[in-house]
Amino acid sequence: MEIKPTYLGTMIALATVAFGLIAAGAWNKFISDLIALFLKPGNGVFAELIYAVLVTILAIVVIQSLAKVAEKEQRVSSSLPFVKKQD
């Protein structure tokens, strides 16, 4: 039985997204619990504001870090003599 490359690529993408969602949920719970340690229950909107700001800052830092890694990888791979250059 032959597995088509597009099918395999789709399954890998779906599995990656699924595990990403699980990881996001775990981080969501961790950050919520961490904020709850410092804010007493009943602070509702204020606690949610702090949570939203912290998650936004974390997302920006992670995205910028990943962009720098991708940029560095692109520079390194384009300088290799055996890598075919893209037009």
C-alpha positions, 0 to 999 in steps of 0.5 A, a space after each residue: 500500500 502506497 501512501 501519497 506524500 500529500 496525505 502524509 504531509 497533511 497528517 503531519 500538519 494535523 498532528 503538529 497542530 493538535 499537539 500545539 493546541 494541547 501545549 497552548 492549553 497547558 500554558 494557558 492553565 499554568 499562566 492562569 494559575 500563576 496569576 491566581 497566586 498573586 491576585 486574590 480571587 474575585 479580581 475578575 476583570 483586573 486579573 483577566 487584563 493582566 493575563 491578557 497583557 502577559 500572554 500578549 507580551 509572551 507571544 510577541 517575544 516568542 514570535 520575534 525569537 522564532 523570526 530571528 531563528 528563521 532569519 539566521 537559518 536562511 542566512 546559513 543555508 543560503 551560504 552553503 555551497 551545495 544548497 540550490 539557490 531559489 530564484 
